[in-house]
Amino acid sequence: MRMARRVVFGVVVCAWFAFTSAALAARPVTSAPAWTPAEQSALAERDWISVGGDIGQKHYSALTQINKGNVSQLRQAWKTNLDGSGTASKYNDEATPLVYAGIMYITTGNNDVFAYDAATGERIWKHSSNIPQNINTICCGWDARGLGLGEGLVFAAQLDGKLVALSQQTGDLVWAASNARWQDGYTMTMAPQYYKGLVIVGVSGSEYGARGSMTAYNAKTGQRVWRFFTVPTPGEIGAGTWPANSEWQVGGATIWNAPSIDTQTDIMTITTANADPWAGRGAGDNLFTASIVALNALTGEYQWHFQQVHHDIWDYDCPSPTVMFDQVINGKMTPVVAEPCKTGWVYAVNRRDGNPVLQIDEKPVPQNAFNNTAGTQPIPVGDAFAEQCVQPGRFPATGADNNPIIVGCIWTPHDDKQFAAFAPGAGGGANWHPSSYSPQTGYLYVCSGNSATALKTIPNPLATYVGGRTFTGVQFGGGTAGYVIHGQLTAMNMSNNRIAWNQRFEGAAAQPNVQVLIGGSCQGGSLATAGGLVFNPTPASVGKFIRAYDASSGAILWQSTMESAGNCPPMSYEVDGKQYVAVYACGRSTTLNPAVKGDVVHVYSLP
């Protein structure tokens, strides 16, 4: 009798443990709704429903459980590997996870998508992209910057030019739309943006003679709703800024990052890439390259633009996402959209009409007749967050062509006769990494590098164009005239465009016969929180850390070692009353000087 009771008791206990384990491992997936504008514009708290947290791309969490007083106690809650997806040398994983109702969604540089229990790290499903592995028209490494979410679907923009919608419940493919062909030089790296029943996505590929565009699809069916070309067709607004030839057809102005949207007006701002080729073009400002462009998010109709760099010949586009916020400027609350740029400045304009809210002056710059340089450039009043002159000794006296290298500062032009070195270089300044904005401090936290580049224009580059092949129109200095990067995390006071504090990352020293040295370039962007903190993954030369800084002073308050360097933006969320901070430790972003890649999601919480 006793033995029978023990057997029954044992069976009950085992069954209870089995049930409990299954329940813990199988958190139900709640389908995302058709978000309301209020839900999308609210500051991120429990959930992180778009790549920037809110649709204004502030990369800010309103959670306060983790704060300056207790961040030193932060510990790893869980971590997981993503099946080695994105760890080969060709990958540049750059994704921010999404979290809704306790489930995390993340993508890799191979466009594989994963769903996890955001409290435990238990995998729920995986979707394999099965994209072709012979894609050879990708500019800067195989990467994906995130996902979109809405109406029970997870949206992914793939490198092969397809936009796909996956079931939030299972990861199964629901629909796919062809947005571009990779064979023609078009890829997609941005996170799609869901808004009012649409999923909005842009094409990348400036270095391949791609013509930029932004396109909206019906979120339920995948049917195209509208398309806006960022290089205008003859007769359209801005067409007169291109020569009367075929340059506009391969003009660049592609889109690297997700748009920001003002839900009160439906105004959407996108940031466009450089012109193609980089140099050797005919005269004209080349709209809408290197610009903030505002469209009606529901119709795709042009609203306004602000071009940060006229007739760019330096690869000075501004690929970092635009950030929307309200800021008191000159005693008045002002609707702002701001963007840090490769030039080393933050450009801040009114998001309703595109007019500067912090002074930006058109000033004369050095000229070069061969490259038809613009007579003036817009230069913000305030502090530059990156070095804008080449440091002494960075370049040898002569370039790879045995001619003297012209060494200068920002706006120093190059031509087809000799190399010219300038700073910031093509690496920036601010590159693709997103900035964060804190309503508490009024600071924009900018992740950037100090760099210099030496370029020489190729004679008649337009004659070299072949679809699907690189199309820069310039020669790099090669082994003797490359660029060296150091970086910093900078807090910019957005009431006056002045530096509030700066944390510099020291990188590798200049060496002969090395084209690119990625030492201390700031990677991964930043996350600001209502706990008075800023999180940022450090560059590889500093260590494989994620750090927390005092948002007001920049003091380092906490750091934790990760399995590889973090090139991906951190984010925060809450499950069952506990706040977490997550970062995808995916390695460093450059393919020119490869580093160890990673595929580990690290998640932290208080004990």
C-alpha positions as CSV (number, residue, x, y, z in Angstrom):
1,M,0.0,0.0,0.0
2,R,2.8,2.5,0.9
3,M,4.6,1.6,-2.3
4,A,1.5,2.2,-4.3
5,R,1.0,5.6,-2.7
6,R,4.7,6.5,-3.5
7,V,4.2,5.5,-7.1
8,V,1.1,7.6,-7.5
9,F,2.7,10.5,-5.7
10,G,5.8,10.2,-7.9
11,V,3.6,10.2,-11.1
12,V,1.7,13.2,-9.9
13,V,4.9,15.1,-9.1
14,C,6.5,14.2,-12.4
15,A,3.4,15.2,-14.2
16,W,3.3,18.5,-12.3
17,F,7.0,19.3,-13.2
18,A,6.4,18.4,-16.8
19,F,3.3,20.6,-17.0
20,T,5.2,23.5,-15.3
21,S,8.2,23.2,-17.5
22,A,6.0,23.1,-20.6
23,A,4.2,26.1,-19.4
24,L,7.4,28.0,-18.8
25,A,8.8,27.1,-22.2
26,A,5.7,27.8,-24.1
27,R,4.8,31.4,-23.4
28,P,1.8,32.1,-25.7
29,V,2.4,34.3,-28.7
30,T,0.0,37.3,-28.7
31,S,-0.6,38.7,-32.1
32,A,0.3,42.4,-32.5
33,P,-2.7,44.6,-33.4
34,A,-3.0,47.1,-36.2
35,W,-1.2,49.7,-34.1
36,T,-2.9,53.0,-33.5
37,P,-0.9,56.2,-34.0
38,A,-1.0,56.8,-30.2
39,E,0.5,53.4,-29.5
40,Q,3.3,53.9,-32.1
41,S,4.2,57.4,-31.0
42,A,4.2,56.6,-27.2
43,L,7.6,56.2,-25.6
44,A,8.7,52.6,-25.4
45,E,8.0,50.9,-22.0
46,R,6.9,47.3,-21.6
47,D,7.2,46.6,-25.3
48,W,9.6,47.6,-28.1
49,I,7.4,47.5,-31.1
50,S,9.5,49.2,-33.8
51,V,13.2,49.3,-34.5
52,G,13.6,52.7,-32.8
53,G,11.3,51.9,-29.8
54,D,8.7,54.4,-30.9
55,I,8.0,55.5,-34.4
56,G,9.8,58.7,-33.9
57,Q,13.0,56.6,-33.5
58,K,14.1,58.1,-30.2
59,H,15.7,54.8,-29.1
60,Y,14.5,55.7,-25.6
61,S,12.9,53.5,-22.9
62,A,10.5,55.1,-20.3
63,L,11.3,52.2,-17.9
64,T,12.9,53.2,-14.6
65,Q,13.4,49.9,-12.7
66,I,17.0,49.9,-13.8
67,N,18.5,53.3,-12.9
68,K,21.7,55.1,-11.9
69,G,21.3,54.0,-8.3
70,N,21.2,50.2,-9.0
71,V,22.7,49.7,-12.5
72,S,25.9,48.4,-10.9
73,Q,23.9,45.3,-9.9
74,L,22.9,44.5,-13.4
75,R,23.5,40.8,-14.3
76,Q,23.1,38.6,-17.3
77,A,19.5,37.1,-17.2
78,W,20.0,34.8,-20.3
79,K,21.8,34.5,-23.6
80,T,21.3,32.5,-26.7
81,N,23.1,31.7,-29.9
82,L,21.3,32.2,-33.3
83,D,22.5,28.9,-34.9
84,G,25.7,30.5,-36.2
85,S,23.6,32.6,-38.6
86,G,25.6,35.7,-39.5
87,T,29.0,34.6,-38.1
88,A,30.9,34.1,-41.4
89,S,33.3,36.9,-42.4
90,K,30.9,38.3,-45.0
91,Y,28.2,39.2,-42.4
92,N,27.7,42.5,-40.6
93,D,24.8,41.9,-38.3
94,E,23.3,45.2,-37.1
95,A,19.9,44.3,-35.8
96,T,17.8,45.7,-32.9
97,P,15.4,43.1,-31.4
98,L,11.6,43.8,-31.2
99,V,9.6,42.7,-28.1
100,Y,5.8,42.4,-27.8
101,A,3.8,40.7,-25.0
102,G,6.9,38.9,-23.7
103,I,8.2,37.6,-27.1
104,M,11.4,38.8,-28.7
105,Y,11.9,38.8,-32.5
106,I,15.3,39.2,-34.1
107,T,16.9,38.8,-37.5
108,T,20.5,38.1,-38.6
109,G,22.7,39.2,-41.5
110,N,21.4,36.2,-43.4
111,N,17.8,37.4,-42.9
112,D,17.0,34.4,-40.7
113,V,14.3,35.4,-38.2
114,F,14.0,34.0,-34.6
115,A,11.3,34.3,-31.9
116,Y,12.2,33.8,-28.2
117,D,10.5,34.0,-24.8
118,A,11.9,37.3,-23.8
119,A,12.0,36.3,-20.1
120,T,13.8,33.0,-20.4
121,G,15.5,32.8,-23.8
122,E,13.5,29.7,-24.8
123,R,13.2,29.5,-28.6
124,I,9.7,29.5,-30.0
125,W,10.3,29.4,-33.7
126,K,12.9,30.0,-36.4
127,H,12.4,31.1,-40.0
128,S,15.2,30.4,-42.5
129,S,15.4,32.9,-45.3
130,N,17.1,30.6,-47.8
131,I,18.3,33.7,-49.7
132,P,20.9,33.0,-52.4
133,Q,24.4,32.8,-51.0
134,N,25.9,34.1,-54.3
135,I,24.6,37.7,-53.9
136,N,27.5,39.8,-54.9
137,T,26.0,43.3,-55.0
138,I,26.0,44.1,-51.3
139,C,28.0,47.2,-50.5
140,C,29.1,46.9,-46.9
141,G,28.6,43.4,-45.7
142,W,25.5,41.1,-45.4
143,D,23.4,42.8,-42.8
144,A,19.8,43.5,-41.6
145,R,19.0,46.3,-39.2
146,G,15.8,44.9,-37.8
147,L,12.2,43.9,-38.3
148,G,8.7,45.4,-38.5
149,L,5.7,44.2,-36.6
150,G,1.9,44.7,-36.9
151,E,-1.4,42.9,-37.6
152,G,-0.1,39.6,-36.4
153,L,2.8,39.7,-38.9
154,V,6.6,40.1,-38.7
155,F,8.1,41.9,-41.6
156,A,11.6,41.4,-42.9
157,A,13.4,43.2,-45.7
158,Q,15.8,40.7,-47.4
159,L,19.1,41.2,-49.1
160,D,17.7,39.6,-52.2
161,G,15.3,42.4,-52.7
162,K,12.2,40.7,-51.3
163,L,9.9,42.0,-48.5
164,V,8.4,39.1,-46.6
165,A,5.6,38.8,-44.0
166,L,5.8,36.0,-41.5
167,S,3.2,34.6,-39.2
168,Q,3.9,36.0,-35.7
169,Q,2.6,32.7,-34.3
170,T,4.7,30.2,-36.3
171,G,7.3,32.1,-38.4
172,D,5.7,30.6,-41.6
173,L,5.8,32.8,-44.7
174,V,2.5,34.5,-45.3
175,W,3.4,36.6,-48.4
176,A,6.4,37.9,-50.3
177,A,6.8,41.0,-52.5
178,S,9.7,41.7,-54.9
179,N,10.8,45.2,-54.2
180,A,14.0,45.1,-56.3
181,R,16.4,42.7,-58.0
182,W,19.8,42.1,-56.3
183,Q,21.3,41.3,-59.8
184,D,20.7,45.0,-60.7
185,G,22.6,46.2,-57.7
186,Y,19.6,46.6,-55.3
187,T,19.5,45.2,-51.9
188,M,17.5,45.9,-48.7
189,T,19.1,46.3,-45.2
190,M,16.7,48.6,-43.3
191,A,14.0,47.5,-40.8
192,P,10.6,47.8,-42.4
193,Q,8.2,50.3,-40.7
194,Y,4.6,49.4,-40.1
195,Y,2.1,52.3,-40.1
196,K,-1.7,52.5,-40.5
197,G,-2.0,49.2,-42.4
198,L,1.1,49.8,-44.5
199,V,4.6,48.3,-44.4
200,I,7.1,50.8,-45.7
201,V,10.6,49.9,-47.0
202,G,13.4,51.4,-49.0
203,V,16.2,50.0,-51.2
204,S,19.9,50.1,-50.5
205,G,22.8,49.8,-53.1
206,S,24.2,53.3,-53.7
207,E,27.7,51.9,-54.6
208,Y,26.2,49.9,-57.4
209,G,24.4,52.6,-59.4
210,A,21.1,51.9,-57.8
211,R,18.3,54.6,-58.0
212,G,16.8,55.0,-54.6
213,S,13.1,54.6,-53.8
214,M,10.7,54.2,-50.8
215,T,7.8,51.9,-51.2
216,A,4.6,51.1,-49.2
217,Y,2.9,47.8,-49.3
218,N,-0.5,46.7,-47.9
219,A,0.5,44.9,-44.7
220,K,-2.1,42.2,-45.1
221,T,-1.8,41.3,-48.8
222,G,1.7,42.6,-49.9
223,Q,0.2,44.6,-52.7
224,R,2.1,47.8,-53.6
225,V,0.3,51.0,-52.6
226,W,2.8,53.7,-53.5
227,R,6.4,54.3,-54.5
228,F,8.6,57.5,-54.3
229,F,11.9,57.7,-56.2
230,T,14.5,59.7,-54.3
231,V,16.2,60.6,-57.6
232,P,13.5,62.4,-59.6
233,T,12.4,61.7,-63.2
234,P,12.9,64.6,-65.6
235,G,10.0,67.1,-65.0
236,E,9.5,66.1,-61.3
237,I,10.5,68.2,-58.3
238,G,14.3,68.4,-58.0
239,A,15.0,67.1,-61.5
240,G,16.6,70.3,-62.5
241,T,19.5,69.6,-60.0
242,W,20.7,66.8,-62.3
243,P,22.4,67.2,-65.7
244,A,20.3,66.8,-68.8
245,N,21.6,63.3,-69.4
246,S,21.1,59.8,-68.0
247,E,22.9,60.4,-64.6
248,W,19.6,60.4,-62.7
249,Q,18.9,56.8,-63.7
250,V,21.9,55.5,-61.7
251,G,22.0,58.5,-59.3
252,G,22.0,56.7,-55.9
253,A,20.1,58.3,-53.0
254,T,19.2,54.9,-51.6
255,I,17.9,54.4,-48.1
256,W,19.8,52.6,-45.3
257,N,17.5,53.0,-42.4
258,A,13.9,53.0,-41.3
259,P,11.8,56.2,-41.5
260,S,10.5,58.3,-38.6
261,I,6.9,59.3,-38.7
262,D,5.0,62.2,-37.0
263,T,1.6,60.6,-36.3
264,Q,-0.1,63.9,-35.9
265,T,0.6,64.9,-39.5
266,D,1.5,61.6,-41.2
267,I,4.8,63.3,-42.2
268,M,7.5,60.6,-42.6
269,T,11.2,61.5,-42.9
270,I,13.8,59.4,-44.5
271,T,17.5,59.9,-44.9
272,T,19.1,59.3,-48.3
273,A,22.5,58.1,-49.3
274,N,25.3,59.5,-51.5
275,A,25.0,60.2,-55.2
276,D,26.4,57.6,-57.7
277,P,29.1,57.7,-58.8
278,W,30.8,59.4,-55.8
279,A,32.5,61.9,-58.1
280,G,32.9,62.9,-61.8
281,R,29.3,63.9,-62.3
282,G,27.9,66.9,-64.2
283,A,27.0,70.1,-62.4
284,G,24.0,70.3,-60.0
285,D,23.1,69.8,-56.4
286,N,21.8,66.2,-57.1
287,L,18.5,66.1,-55.2
288,F,17.5,64.1,-53.2
289,T,20.9,62.7,-52.4
290,A,22.4,63.2,-48.9
291,S,19.1,64.7,-47.8
292,I,16.4,64.5,-45.2
293,V,13.2,63.9,-47.3
294,A,9.7,64.2,-46.0
295,L,6.8,62.3,-47.5
296,N,3.2,61.7,-46.7
297,A,3.4,58.2,-45.2
298,L,0.0,57.3,-46.5
299,T,0.4,58.5,-50.1
300,G,4.1,58.8,-50.7
301,E,3.6,62.4,-51.8
302,Y,6.6,64.8,-51.4
303,Q,6.3,67.3,-48.5
304,W,9.7,69.0,-48.1
305,H,13.4,68.3,-48.1
306,F,16.6,69.5,-46.5
307,Q,19.8,68.6,-48.3
308,Q,22.7,68.3,-45.9
309,V,25.4,68.0,-48.6
310,H,25.1,69.6,-52.0
311,H,26.7,67.7,-54.9
312,D,28.5,65.2,-52.6
313,I,31.9,64.0,-53.8
314,W,33.2,62.7,-50.4
315,D,30.6,60.0,-49.6
316,Y,29.2,62.4,-47.0
317,D,25.7,61.0,-46.9
318,C,24.0,60.8,-43.5
319,P,22.8,57.2,-43.1
320,S,21.9,57.4,-39.4
321,P,18.1,57.3,-38.8
322,T,16.3,60.6,-38.4
323,V,15.0,61.2,-34.8
324,M,11.8,63.1,-34.0
325,F,11.3,64.8,-30.7
326,D,9.9,68.0,-29.1
327,Q,12.5,70.4,-27.7
328,V,12.4,73.8,-26.1
329,I,14.5,76.0,-28.4
330,N,14.7,79.8,-27.7
331,G,12.0,79.4,-25.1
332,K,9.5,77.7,-27.4
333,M,8.5,74.0,-27.7
334,T,9.5,73.0,-31.2
335,P,8.7,69.9,-33.3
336,V,12.1,68.7,-34.3
337,V,13.6,66.1,-36.6
338,A,17.4,65.8,-36.2
339,E,20.1,63.7,-37.8
340,P,23.8,63.4,-37.1
341,C,25.9,63.1,-40.3
342,K,29.2,61.8,-41.6
343,T,30.2,65.5,-41.8
344,G,30.4,65.5,-38.0
345,W,27.5,67.9,-37.4
346,V,23.9,67.4,-36.2
347,Y,21.3,69.0,-38.5
348,A,18.1,69.9,-36.8
349,V,15.0,71.1,-38.7
350,N,11.3,71.6,-38.0
351,R,9.6,68.3,-38.9
352,R,6.5,70.1,-40.2
353,D,8.3,72.2,-42.9
354,G,12.0,71.4,-43.0
355,N,13.2,74.8,-41.9
356,P,16.2,74.8,-39.6
357,V,15.3,75.2,-35.9
358,L,19.0,75.5,-34.9
359,Q,20.9,77.8,-37.2
360,I,22.4,76.4,-40.4
361,D,24.3,78.7,-42.7
362,E,25.2,78.3,-46.3
363,K,28.9,79.1,-46.5
364,P,31.4,79.1,-49.4
365,V,33.7,76.0,-49.6
366,P,36.8,75.1,-51.6
367,Q,36.1,74.6,-55.3
368,N,37.2,72.2,-58.0
369,A,36.0,72.7,-61.6
370,F,36.6,69.1,-62.7
371,N,34.1,67.8,-60.0
372,N,31.6,70.7,-60.4
373,T,31.6,71.3,-56.7
374,A,28.8,73.2,-55.1
375,G,29.7,76.8,-54.3
376,T,28.3,76.6,-50.7
377,Q,27.5,74.0,-48.2
378,P,25.0,74.1,-45.2
379,I,27.0,74.4,-42.0
380,P,25.2,74.1,-38.6
381,V,26.0,76.6,-35.9
382,G,27.2,74.7,-32.8
383,D,29.8,72.1,-32.1
384,A,31.1,69.4,-34.4
385,F,31.2,66.0,-32.7
386,A,33.9,64.6,-34.9
387,E,37.3,65.9,-36.1
388,Q,37.1,67.9,-39.4
389,C,40.7,68.3,-40.4
390,V,43.3,65.6,-41.2
391,Q,45.7,65.1,-38.3
392,P,49.4,65.6,-39.1
393,G,51.2,62.5,-40.1
394,R,48.1,60.5,-41.0
395,F,49.1,60.3,-44.7
396,P,52.5,60.1,-46.5
397,A,53.7,62.9,-48.7
398,T,52.8,61.1,-51.9
399,G,50.0,58.8,-52.9
400,A,49.7,55.5,-54.7
401,D,50.2,57.4,-58.0
402,N,53.5,58.9,-56.8
403,N,51.9,62.4,-56.9
404,P,51.8,64.7,-53.8
405,I,48.7,64.1,-51.6
406,I,46.7,67.3,-51.0
407,V,45.9,67.2,-47.2
408,G,43.1,69.3,-45.9
409,C,39.9,69.5,-43.9
410,I,36.2,68.9,-44.6
411,W,35.1,70.0,-48.1
412,T,38.6,69.6,-49.5
413,P,37.9,68.5,-53.1
414,H,39.6,65.8,-55.1
415,D,39.9,65.4,-58.9
416,D,41.4,63.1,-61.5
417,K,45.0,64.6,-61.1
418,Q,46.0,63.6,-57.6
419,F,44.7,62.3,-54.3
420,A,43.2,64.6,-51.7
421,A,42.8,63.7,-48.1
422,F,40.0,65.1,-46.0
423,A,38.3,64.6,-42.7
424,P,35.9,63.3,-41.7
425,G,36.4,60.5,-44.1
426,A,33.9,58.2,-45.8
427,G,33.5,56.3,-42.6
428,G,32.2,59.4,-40.7
429,G,31.4,61.2,-38.4
430,A,28.2,59.4,-37.8
431,N,27.5,56.4,-39.9
432,W,24.4,54.1,-39.8
433,H,24.4,53.7,-36.1
434,P,21.2,55.1,-34.5
435,S,21.3,57.9,-32.0
436,S,19.0,58.1,-29.0
437,Y,17.2,61.1,-27.5
438,S,16.3,61.6,-23.8
439,P,13.3,63.9,-23.0
440,Q,14.8,64.1,-19.5
441,T,18.1,65.7,-20.5
442,G,17.3,67.1,-23.9
443,Y,20.4,65.4,-25.2
444,L,20.9,63.4,-28.4
445,Y,23.5,60.7,-27.8
446,V,25.6,60.3,-31.0
447,C,27.8,57.3,-31.8
448,S,30.6,58.3,-34.2
449,G,34.1,58.0,-35.4
450,N,37.0,60.3,-36.3
451,S,38.3,59.4,-39.7
452,A,40.2,60.6,-42.8
453,T,40.1,59.4,-46.4
454,A,42.2,60.1,-49.5
455,L,40.4,59.9,-52.8
456,K,41.2,60.5,-56.5
457,T,38.5,60.7,-59.1
458,I,38.5,58.3,-62.0
459,P,38.3,60.1,-65.4
460,N,34.8,59.8,-67.0
461,P,33.4,57.4,-64.4
462,L,30.0,57.4,-66.0
463,A,31.5,55.4,-68.9
464,T,32.4,52.6,-66.5
465,Y,28.8,51.9,-65.4
466,V,27.7,48.3,-65.7
467,G,24.5,47.2,-63.9
468,G,25.2,45.1,-60.8
469,R,28.8,46.2,-60.5
470,T,30.4,48.7,-58.1
471,F,30.2,52.2,-59.3
472,T,32.0,54.7,-57.1
473,G,34.0,56.6,-59.7
474,V,36.9,57.0,-57.3
475,Q,40.2,55.5,-56.5
476,F,41.2,54.9,-52.9
477,G,44.7,55.6,-51.7
478,G,45.3,51.9,-51.4
479,G,48.1,50.8,-49.0
480,T,49.4,54.3,-48.4
481,A,46.4,56.5,-48.2
482,G,43.5,54.9,-46.4
483,Y,41.8,56.1,-43.3
484,V,42.2,55.6,-39.6
485,I,39.2,55.7,-37.3
486,H,38.9,56.6,-33.6
487,G,35.5,57.2,-32.1
488,Q,33.4,58.6,-29.4
489,L,29.9,58.6,-27.8
490,T,28.8,62.3,-27.6
491,A,25.9,63.9,-25.8
492,M,24.7,66.8,-27.9
493,N,22.5,69.4,-26.2
494,M,19.6,69.9,-28.6
495,S,18.6,73.3,-27.3
496,N,21.8,74.8,-28.8
497,N,23.7,72.0,-30.7
498,R,26.6,72.1,-28.2
499,I,28.5,69.1,-26.7
500,A,27.3,68.3,-23.2
501,W,29.8,65.5,-22.7
502,N,32.0,63.1,-24.7
503,Q,33.4,59.7,-24.1
504,R,36.3,59.0,-26.5
505,F,37.3,55.5,-27.5
506,E,41.0,55.3,-28.4
507,G,41.7,53.2,-31.5
508,A,44.7,51.6,-33.1
509,A,47.6,53.9,-34.2
510,A,48.3,54.7,-37.8
511,Q,50.4,52.1,-39.5
512,P,52.1,52.1,-43.0
513,N,50.6,49.9,-45.7
514,V,47.3,49.5,-44.0
515,Q,44.3,50.9,-45.8
516,V,41.7,50.7,-43.0
517,L,42.2,50.5,-39.2
518,I,39.1,50.1,-37.2
519,G,40.2,50.7,-33.7
520,G,37.9,52.7,-31.5
521,S,35.1,53.6,-33.8
522,C,31.9,53.8,-31.8
523,Q,29.6,50.9,-32.8
524,G,26.0,49.9,-32.2
525,G,24.4,53.3,-31.5
526,S,22.9,54.1,-28.2
527,L,19.9,53.5,-25.9
528,A,18.7,56.2,-23.5
529,T,16.4,55.4,-20.6
530,A,14.2,57.2,-18.0
531,G,16.5,55.6,-15.4
532,G,19.0,58.3,-16.3
533,L,21.2,55.9,-18.3
534,V,22.7,55.6,-21.7
535,F,23.7,52.1,-22.9
536,N,26.3,51.5,-25.7
537,P,28.3,48.5,-26.8
538,T,32.0,49.4,-26.9
539,P,34.3,49.0,-30.0
540,A,36.5,45.9,-30.3
541,S,39.7,47.7,-29.4
542,V,38.3,48.8,-26.0
543,G,36.9,45.4,-25.2
544,K,33.8,43.3,-25.8
545,F,31.7,45.3,-23.4
546,I,28.3,46.8,-23.1
547,R,28.4,49.9,-20.9
548,A,26.0,52.0,-19.0
549,Y,26.7,55.8,-18.7
550,D,25.2,58.5,-16.6
551,A,23.0,60.3,-19.1
552,S,23.7,63.7,-17.6
553,S,27.5,63.5,-17.0
554,G,28.8,60.6,-19.2
555,A,30.4,58.8,-16.3
556,I,30.7,55.0,-16.8
557,L,28.5,53.3,-14.2
558,W,28.6,49.7,-15.3
559,Q,30.0,47.3,-18.0
560,S,29.7,43.6,-18.8
561,T,31.8,41.5,-21.1
562,M,30.1,39.9,-24.1
563,E,31.1,37.0,-26.3
564,S,32.0,39.3,-29.1
565,A,32.0,43.1,-29.7
566,G,28.6,44.7,-30.1
567,N,27.8,46.3,-33.4
568,C,24.1,46.2,-32.8
569,P,21.9,48.8,-31.0
570,P,20.7,47.9,-27.4
571,M,17.1,48.1,-26.4
572,S,15.0,47.6,-23.3
573,Y,11.6,46.0,-22.4
574,E,9.6,44.5,-19.4
575,V,8.2,41.1,-18.9
576,D,6.2,40.0,-15.8
577,G,7.2,43.2,-14.0
578,K,11.0,42.9,-14.6
579,Q,13.0,45.3,-16.8
580,Y,15.6,43.8,-19.2
581,V,18.3,45.3,-21.4
582,A,19.2,43.3,-24.5
583,V,21.9,43.6,-27.1
584,Y,22.9,41.4,-30.0
585,A,26.7,40.8,-29.7
586,C,27.3,40.4,-33.4
587,G,30.9,41.6,-33.9
588,R,32.2,44.6,-35.8
589,S,30.7,46.0,-39.0
590,T,33.5,46.4,-41.5
591,T,34.5,43.8,-44.1
592,L,37.7,45.6,-45.1
593,N,39.4,44.5,-41.9
594,P,37.4,41.6,-40.6
595,A,37.1,40.8,-36.9
596,V,35.6,38.0,-35.0
597,K,31.8,37.8,-35.6
598,G,29.2,36.7,-33.1
599,D,25.6,35.5,-33.0
600,V,24.8,35.8,-29.3
601,V,21.9,37.8,-27.8
602,H,22.8,39.0,-24.3
603,V,20.0,40.0,-22.0
604,Y,20.5,41.7,-18.6
605,S,18.3,42.4,-15.6
606,L,18.6,43.2,-11.9
607,P,18.9,40.2,-9.5
